[in-house]
Amino acid sequence: MTVVIGLTGSIASGKSTVSNMFTKLNIPVIDADQISREVVEPGKPAYEQIVAAFGEGILQDDKTLDRKQLGKVVFSDEGKRKQLNSIVHPQVRKEMLNQRDHYISEHYPAVVLDIPLLFESELTHYVDQILVAYVCEETQLDRLMQRDQSSREDAQQRIEAQISVKKKAEMADAVIDNNGTVEESFSQLKDILHKWNIVY
């Protein structure tokens, strides 16, 4: 029986670090962000739909999407943002489920769906167990400011655009406290997998 784990967190809560730990344990990780980049490559259905909807002005010289330009268009217009999401999200979900079902059919003990907005997008039914990468808000703020060289105000705004990591931790089946060292987080992960009877 393959256990499907939904991995999520909030911005700068160390989710990527936990994702890498699964890879080290040879547990496959399906990365929603990675897939969202792949489904908009030239020749893919989502790419064709985006160009049809937004015009060639959002393309770079090599005909790939100009993410910055497209971001400017959708960031200032809620309707256009919804339109873009309605093109990209179904393609991402379809690909994620294809990959998930492949690993299940190969009888892997576990597979991870790494979905930053697992709760926000209401995709919890895709998974059996939810694991949240958690840090306290002050640490989250500091890490985000360092990572993106952003002001405190900007960082705070971006954090507040998502469900708080504290609330996500309350809704999870298990939580990894990422306030300490990477080794401490790794040890927590191994304990959780052991509890879930996942052999690695």
Long-range contacts (C-beta under 8 A, 24 or more apart in sequence): 2-103, 2-104, 2-107, 2-108, 2-109, 2-110, 2-111, 3-109, 3-110, 3-111, 3-128, 3-129, 3-196, 3-197, 3-198, 4-100, 4-104, 4-110, 4-111, 4-113, 4-126, 4-127, 4-128, 4-129, 5-110, 5-111, 5-112, 5-113, 5-127, 5-128, 5-129, 5-130, 5-131, 5-196, 6-112, 6-113, 6-115, 6-118, 6-123, 6-124, 6-126, 6-127, 6-129, 6-130, 6-131, 7-112, 7-113, 7-114, 7-115, 7-118, 7-131, 7-133, 8-114, 8-115, 8-116, 8-117, 8-118, 8-119, 8-130, 8-131, 8-132, 8-133, 8-168, 8-172, 9-116, 9-132, 9-133, 9-134, 9-165, 9-168, 9-178, 10-140, 10-159, 10-162, 10-163, 10-164, 10-165, 10-168, 11-116, 11-140, 11-144, 11-158, 11-159, 11-162, 12-135, 12-140, 12-141, 12-143, 12-144, 12-147, 12-159, 13-132, 13-133, 13-134, 13-135, 13-140, 13-165, 13-178, 14-133, 14-135, 14-143, 14-176, 14-178, 14-185, 15-114, 15-116, 15-133, 17-133, 17-178, 17-182, 17-185, 18-131, 18-133, 18-176, 18-178, 18-185, 18-189, 19-112, 19-114, 21-185, 21-186, 21-189, 22-112, 22-189, 25-189, 25-190, 25-193, 25-200, 26-200, 27-108, 27-109, 27-110, 27-111, 27-112, 27-198, 27-200, 28-103, 28-108, 28-111, 28-112, 29-111, 29-112, 29-114, 30-96, 30-99, 30-100, 30-103, 30-111, 30-112, 30-113, 30-114, 31-114, 32-92, 32-96, 32-113, 32-114, 32-115, 32-116, 33-114, 33-116, 35-92, 35-95, 35-96, 35-99, 36-88, 36-92, 38-95, 39-88, 39-91, 39-92, 39-95, 40-65, 40-88, 44-91, 45-91, 46-87, 46-88, 46-91, 49-87, 50-84, 50-87, 50-88, 53-83, 53-84, 53-87, 54-80, 54-84, 89-121, 93-123, 96-126, 97-126, 100-126, 109-198, 109-199, 109-200, 110-193, 110-196, 110-198, 110-200, 117-162, 119-163, 119-168, 119-171, 120-162, 120-163, 129-173, 129-174, 129-196, 130-171, 130-172, 130-173, 130-174, 131-172, 131-173, 131-174, 131-175, 131-176, 131-192, 132-165, 132-168, 132-169, 132-171, 132-172, 132-174, 132-175, 132-176, 133-176, 133-178, 134-165, 134-166, 134-168, 134-169, 134-175, 134-176, 134-177, 134-178, 134-179, 135-165, 135-177, 135-178, 135-179, 136-179, 137-164, 137-165, 137-166, 139-179, 140-165
